[in-house]
């Protein structure tokens, strides 16, 4: 019984609490009648929704809502691309707030989705104006990576591991250092091409593959976190945190694919 009392999935389920009631035939000092006992036996087990716990269905719903808001923001950014930079700044601030906030906030996550959407829509319009068809390629490329990663995770073909996470951490810092050096070289005029060091086709392809692998494993970690939250009985509000995490990874993947395609077509 001790194990049941410490597990939210058990303590919130009438299927377990009714057994204790039946043995004593009393609740709060009142003796239960046979009819009341039959009613307790007949009650359906509480679902995760009833107990306000995370479920896959509810979390997916929150993720979909967040992306719908992001797409709405992207439509605004596409029509008024000049808003892209201000939206990026606000989105960055909101991202920091969501990261460090102890308890997830639906309003803040959706606000981040809206401003991030405006940023994504704005830069997509600018890239599309320069390289026709690049937006469609980036969207389908992103959807393809997400779909394949989700399928591999769902079938158990790929899983988070301590060693893989260590490699991911080293690789992501290496990638950040490379992009920082690349930015400095471009700003100082050492390299004048749009892609900087990545303007070399072989370097660009190599970096592109690295980004896809990093984003894919980041998604695996996101899926694993959601799985732990659901299986661990985390409060349902944390579904918004899951939506925020997935959104950050997917937006990063999309913008990187967009940039990779632009450099490739330069």
C-alpha positions in Angstrom: 0.0 0.0 0.0 2.9 2.4 0.6 3.9 2.2 -3.1 0.4 3.1 -4.1 0.3 6.1 -1.8 3.4 7.6 -3.3 2.4 7.2 -7.0 0.0 9.8 -8.3 -1.5 7.4 -10.8 -2.6 5.1 -7.9 -3.6 7.7 -5.3 -5.9 9.4 -7.8 -7.6 6.3 -9.0 -10.9 5.2 -7.4 -10.1 1.6 -8.4 -7.6 1.5 -5.6 -9.2 3.8 -3.0 -12.4 1.9 -3.1 -10.7 -1.3 -1.9 -9.7 0.4 1.3 -13.3 1.7 1.7 -14.8 -1.8 1.2 -12.6 -3.4 3.8 -13.6 -0.9 6.5 -17.1 -0.2 5.1 -16.8 3.3 6.5 -15.8 6.7 5.1 -15.1 9.6 7.4 -16.6 7.6 10.3 -19.9 6.9 8.5 -20.9 3.3 7.7 -21.6 2.6 4.0 -24.7 0.8 3.0 -24.5 -2.1 0.5 -26.0 0.2 -2.2 -23.2 2.7 -1.6 -20.6 0.0 -1.8 -22.0 -1.2 -5.1 -21.9 2.4 -6.4 -18.2 2.7 -5.4 -17.4 -0.6 -7.2 -19.2 0.6 -10.3 -17.4 3.9 -10.7 -15.0 4.1 -13.6 -11.3 4.5 -12.9 -10.0 8.1 -13.0 -8.2 9.0 -16.2 -5.1 11.2 -16.3 -7.3 14.1 -17.4 -9.5 13.6 -14.4 -6.5 13.8 -12.1 -5.0 16.8 -14.0 -1.9 14.8 -15.1 -0.1 14.9 -18.4 -1.4 12.7 -21.2 0.0 12.2 -24.6 -3.3 13.3 -26.1 -3.5 16.5 -24.1 0.2 17.3 -24.7 -0.2 16.8 -28.4 -3.2 19.1 -28.3 -1.1 21.8 -26.6 1.7 21.3 -29.2 -0.8 21.7 -32.1 -2.3 24.8 -30.5 1.2 26.3 -30.1 2.1 25.6 -33.7 -1.3 27.0 -35.0 -0.4 30.3 -33.1 3.1 30.2 -34.6 1.7 29.8 -38.1 -0.7 32.7 -37.5 2.2 34.8 -36.5 4.2 33.6 -39.5 1.4 34.9 -41.8 1.7 38.3 -40.2 5.5 38.2 -40.6 5.1 37.2 -44.2 2.8 40.2 -44.9 4.8 42.7 -42.8 8.4 41.3 -42.9 9.8 44.5 -41.3 8.5 43.2 -38.0 10.9 40.2 -38.1 13.7 41.8 -36.1 11.6 43.3 -33.4 9.7 40.1 -33.1 12.9 38.1 -32.8 14.1 40.3 -29.9 10.8 39.9 -28.1 10.7 36.2 -28.8 14.2 35.8 -27.4 13.2 37.5 -24.2 10.1 35.4 -23.9 12.2 32.3 -24.5 14.4 33.1 -21.6 11.4 33.8 -19.4 9.8 30.4 -20.3 13.1 28.6 -19.8 13.7 30.0 -16.3 10.1 30.1 -15.1 9.6 27.4 -12.5 6.0 26.7 -13.5 4.9 26.7 -17.2 2.6 29.5 -18.3 0.2 28.9 -21.2 0.0 32.6 -21.9 3.8 33.0 -22.1 4.3 29.9 -24.3 1.6 31.1 -26.7 3.1 34.6 -26.7 6.4 33.2 -27.6 4.8 31.2 -30.4 3.2 34.3 -31.8 6.3 36.5 -31.8 8.5 33.6 -33.0 6.0 33.0 -35.8 6.3 36.7 -36.9 10.1 36.3 -37.0 10.0 33.0 -39.0 7.4 34.4 -41.4 9.4 37.6 -42.0 12.7 35.9 -42.7 11.0 33.3 -44.8 9.5 36.1 -47.0 13.0 37.6 -47.4 14.6 34.3 -48.4 11.7 33.5 -50.7 12.1 36.9 -52.4 15.7 36.1 -53.1 15.5 32.4 -53.9 12.1 31.4 -55.3 10.7 28.1 -53.9 13.1 27.9 -51.0 10.3 28.2 -48.4 8.5 25.1 -49.7 11.7 23.2 -49.7 12.5 24.2 -46.1 9.0 23.4 -44.8 9.0 19.9 -46.4 12.6 19.3 -45.3 11.7 20.2 -41.7 8.5 18.1 -41.7 10.5 15.1 -43.2 13.1 15.3 -40.4 10.5 15.5 -37.7 8.4 12.7 -39.1 11.3 10.3 -39.5 12.6 11.1 -36.0 9.2 10.6 -34.5 8.7 7.3 -36.3 12.1 6.0 -35.3 11.5 7.0 -31.7 8.0 5.5 -31.6 9.3 2.2 -32.9 12.2 2.1 -30.5 14.8 2.4 -33.2 16.4 5.4 -31.6 16.6 6.3 -27.9 18.3 8.8 -25.7 21.4 7.5 -24.0 24.1 9.0 -21.7 26.9 8.6 -24.3 24.8 10.0 -27.1 23.9 13.0 -25.0 27.5 13.6 -24.2 28.4 13.5 -27.9 25.4 15.8 -28.7 26.6 18.4 -26.1 30.2 18.4 -27.5 28.9 18.7 -31.1 26.4 21.5 -30.3 29.1 23.6 -28.7 31.4 22.8 -31.6 28.8 24.0 -34.0 28.2 27.2 -32.0 31.9 27.9 -32.0 32.1 27.4 -35.8 29.2 29.7 -36.4 30.7 32.4 -34.1 34.0 32.3 -36.0 32.1 32.3 -39.3 30.2 35.4 -38.2 33.4 37.2 -37.1 35.1 36.5 -40.4 32.1 37.8 -42.3 31.8 41.0 -40.2 35.5 41.7 -40.5 35.4 41.2 -44.3 37.8 38.2 -44.3 35.1 36.3 -46.2 32.5 38.2 -48.3 30.2 35.4 -49.3 26.7 35.1 -47.7 27.5 31.8 -46.2 31.1 32.7 -45.1 33.0 29.5 -44.6 29.9 27.5 -45.4 30.0 28.9 -49.0 32.3 26.0 -49.7 29.9 23.3 -51.0 31.6 20.4 -49.1 31.6 22.4 -45.8 28.0 23.5 -46.3 26.8 19.9 -46.9 28.8 18.7 -43.9 27.4 21.4 -41.6 23.9 20.7 -43.0 24.1 17.0 -42.2 25.5 17.9 -38.7 22.6 20.3 -38.0 20.0 17.7 -39.1 21.6 15.1 -36.8 21.8 17.5 -33.9 18.2 18.6 -34.3 17.0 15.0 -34.7 18.6 14.0 -31.4 17.3 17.1 -29.8 13.8 16.0 -30.8 14.6 12.6 -29.4 15.4 14.2 -26.0 12.2 16.2 -26.2 10.1 13.1 -26.9 11.9 11.3 -24.1 11.1 14.2 -21.7 7.5 14.1 -22.6 7.4 10.3 -22.1 8.9 10.7 -18.7 6.5 13.4 -17.8 3.5 11.3 -18.8 4.7 8.1 -17.2 5.8 10.0 -14.1 2.4 11.6 -13.7 3.6 15.2 -14.1 1.0 17.9 -13.7 -0.9 18.6 -17.0 0.3 22.2 -17.0 3.8 20.8 -18.0 2.3 19.9 -21.4 2.9 23.6 -22.2 6.5 23.2 -21.3 6.7 20.3 -23.7 5.0 22.3 -26.5 7.6 25.1 -25.9 10.5 22.7 -26.1 9.3 21.0 -29.3 8.6 24.4 -30.8 12.1 25.7 -30.1 13.7 22.7 -31.7 11.5 22.7 -34.8 12.0 26.4 -35.4 15.7 26.1 -35.0 15.7 23.1 -37.5 13.6 25.1 -40.0 15.8 28.2 -39.9 18.9 26.1 -40.3 17.5 24.2 -43.2 16.4 27.5 -44.8 19.9 29.0 -44.4 21.5 25.8 -45.7 19.4 25.8 -48.8 20.1 29.5 -49.4 23.9 29.0 -49.2 23.6 25.9 -51.5 21.7 28.0 -54.1 23.9 31.0 -53.8 
